[in-house]
Amino acid sequence: MKFEQIKYIERKTGEIKTEKVMGEGALKFLYYNPFGKLALNAVVKRKFVSDWYGSKMSKPESKEKIKGFVEEMGIDMSEYKKSIDEYTSFNDFFYRELKEGARDIDYDEKAIVSPADGKILAYQNIKEVDKFFVKGSEFTLEEFFNDKDLAKKYEDGTFVIIRLAPADYHRFHFPTDGEISEVKKISGDYYSVSTHAIKTNFRIFCENKREYAILKTKNFGDIAMFDVGATMVGGIVQTYKANSFVKKADEKGYFLFGGSTCILVFEKGKVEIDKDILENTQNKIETRIYMGEKFGNEKN
């Protein structure tokens, strides 16, 4: 498969933009070069590599990387609670907190909102996934949930992917009000979840470490909320209280260093995805979205 730069739609303007990718050369080697693929499968996907790099990013000396990263990626630090000089390590900066009011939250109870800042793909019926990715990388809900009964429950449901790039805000939130369950952890590898990686193997979502909880809601049924680890993600930290009632946009948790993904799985017939996001997905292009921004409505 030919290597291409990552394009996405800036939703507010409709403009097609090119994503700035940290380590793009390495991704090109690992996912598009046969020798790189050997290294990927032998070493890079392993937990110890991500643990090692994640621990490096928690050391005090790693804070020296922050200023250059902010400048290279064009991060607007006015949105965040602390200035560059106040962070104690790169990881401390990586899961930085937003200032109050930095994101516009759509509080309409019939609107479902993004749990995170990132690039979104959405499939009204999960069966549509097979049309968009390389054949031979079959994805099944049973393998994804690691649970036959849940796979049956969400059969023909709606599947929403929000991909967080390293430069994005890395805390994730609740997309609507509801009662949230305990988290269930599924062990796995640490493949990259970049668009380059997913295009070549959508099964990464079945192979990577992931955690999920069920959000029981009034308007959208039972939403399965997945947080997926990736290469160089040192960990997933859940900050919510299990078996409690949560409000839309309350914090659920955060990712330590690396690119990551939030996935929402809806039961069949519970949500209607916004037309522009569906059309962009059908055109195989992601849409830029922000935490609290609507991407769908309750299905009538």
N, C-alpha and C positions, 0 to 999 in steps of 0.2 A: 504494500500500500504506500502511496506517495505521501511524503511528509508535507503538511500544510500548516501555516500559522493559524492560531485559534481566532476565529471571527465570532462576534456576537452582536446582538441588537441592543443599543441603548434605548430602553423602552420609552423614556421621557421624550426623546427626539426622533426615534425611528432610524437613527443613524447606525450604519454598520461600522464597528470598531475592531481593532486588532488588540488582543490581550497581550499585556507585557507578562512574559513568563519567566519566572526564576528557574534557572537551570535548564533552559530549553534545549541546549546542546546535548546535555546528559539524557534528557527524555528521548530525543531523536535517536541517540545511540542505543538506548535500552529497548525501545519498542519498535524500531524500524530497521535495525541492523542485526543480522543473525548472530554475530558474536556478542552483541549487547544483550540479546535475548537469553543467551547462555548465562551471562553474568547475572541477569535479572533473576532467573529461576534458581540459580545456585546460591546466590548471596543476598542481593539487594532486597528481595521480598521478605527476608527473615526478620524476626522480631528483634534480635540482638542488634542489628544495624540501626534500626529506628530508635531503640532504647539508648544506644551509644550516642547517636547524634542528638537526640532529645536531651540527654544529660549534659552535653556540651553547651546547649543553648540555655541551660539553667545556671551556668556558672557566671559569676560577676563580670569576668572579662568579656563575655559575649555581648554585653551592652554596647560595646564599641561598634558593633555592626548595625545598630539601630538607625543612626543618622543617615548613613549611606543607603540603607534599604528604603527608608522613608522617601528620600530624594529620588532614587531610581524608580520606585513604584508610584510616585506621585500621590502619596497618602496625605489626606487633609487632616492634620493633627488637631485642628480647632474643634473637631467633633468629639474628642476624647477627654476624659477627666484629668489625665496627667500629661505633662509636657515630656518631651524626649528625655530630658535630663533626670526625670524623677523615677524612671524604670530601673529596677535593680539587676535585670538580665534581659536577654532577648526574649526568653519565654514569658517573662513578666509583661513585656511589651506586646508579645504575640496575642495573648488573651486579654488585651486592654479593654477597659470598660468605656462605653459611650457616656457622654454627658446626658443628663435628663433632657428630653425633648429633641435629641439629635435625629430621631427617626419619626416620621409621620405614621401613626398607627391607625388603620381603618377599624374603628370599633363597632361598625354595623354587625349585628349578630348573625346576619345571613351571609357575611363576607368571610372567606377563609384567607389568612394572610401568610406570607412567607415567614418561616421560623428563623431565617438567617439572611445575611447579605450574601449574594453570590450570583451564579448564572443558572437559570432554570430550564429544564426540559420537562414536558408533561404529556402523559398518554392517557386519554380518556378511558381506554380499555387497555390493560396491560398486554394483551395479545399483539397490540400494534408495535411493541418493542422490537419484535423479530424483523420488521421491515427496515429498520434503521441501522442495524449493525452487522458486522461481518458474519457471514454464515459459518456455522460450526462452533459458535460461542453461545450455545443454547442456555437460556436463562429460565429457571423454574422457580415459582413461589415456594414450593416445598423445600427446595434446597436453600433458598434465601432465608426463610423463617426457621429452617431446620425443624419443621413441625408440620405434619400432614394435615391436622385439623385446621390450623390457621390458614394454611394454603387453600383449603377448601372454602373457608369463610371469605377470603378475599379474592376468590376466583372471578375473573372478568372485572375486577375492580380498577380503580384509577391509581396511576403510579406517577409520582412527582419527585424529580431529582433536583436538589439545589446544591451545586458544586461550589465549594469555597476555595478560592485560590489563596496562596500564602499571604498576599497583601490585604486580603479581606478581614473585616471584623470577625473574630472567631468564637464569639459566644452565640448560643442558639436558644430559641425561645418557643413558647407555645403558640400555635397558629389560631387557636380559639379557646373559649372557656371549656372546662371539663374536669373529670376526675381521672387522675393519672396513676397508673399501676407502678409496681416495682419494675426495675430494669432487669432484662434478661440478657446475658452476655453470650455471644457466640464467638469462639476462638477462630483464628484464621491468619492469613498472611498479611503483608503490608505492601501490596502493589500500589503504585501511583493511581490516583483517581482523576488524573488530568484528562482532558478531552482526547489527547493523543492515545492514552492508554485504553480508555473506554471504547474508542472506535475500533481498536484492534481486538478487544476482548471484553464484551459486556459482562461476562461471567465473573469479572473481578468482584462485583457486588456480592456474589455467592462465595467467593474465596477469601475476601478480606475479613479481618476482625471487625465485628459490628455489635452494637447493643440496641435493643429496642424496648419500648414501653407502649402500652395501649392507653390512648386518651379517649375516655368515654364521653361523648358529647351529645347535646340536645339536638343540634341541627345537622350534624355530619356523621352520625353513627360512631362506630369505634374506629379511630384513626390509629394505625400502627406507625409510630415515630421511630425511625432508625437513625442512628449516628454511626457513621462508617469511618474506620481508621484508614490510614494510607501510609505510603513511604514517608519516613521521617516524622510521623505523628507520634510524639512521645506518650500520648495517652488521651483518654476521653474522661472528663471529670463531670459527673452529674451533681448539680447543686440543688435540685428540687427535693421536696419531701414526698416519698412514695405514699400512695393511697390517700392523697389529699386533693382538695378542689383547687384548681389553678385558674388564673385569669389569662385572657389573650395578652400576649407579649411579655408575660412573666418569664424570667430566665429559667431555662431548663438545665443548662450546663455550658461547658466550653471545651474546645480542643487545645491540647498543647501543640508544640511546633509541628508544622507541616500543612499540606493541602488536605482537605477533608470533604465529606459529603453528608448532607441531611437528606433522608428519603422519607416521604409520606406515602402510605398505602391506605386507600379508602375502599370501603366495601362498594360493591356495584350499586350504581344509582343514587349515591349520596352527595355528589358534588359535580358542579358544571364548571369546567376550566374555562378561563377567559379565552376568547377567540384568537386574540393576537398571539398568545403563548402557544396555543395548539398549532396555529399556522406556522409559526417560526420553527417549532419542533418538527413538523412535517417537512419543512424545508431544511432540516438537519442543522439548524443554527440555534444557539442558546440565546436567552433574553436576560439582560441585566435586571436584577431585582434586589430590593432592600428589605430588611427585617421590618415586618409590620405592613408591607405593601400587599394589597389584594391581588390574588391570582385566580380566584374562582368564587362561586356562590353556591349556596344551598340549592340542591336540585329540587325543583317543584314536582 
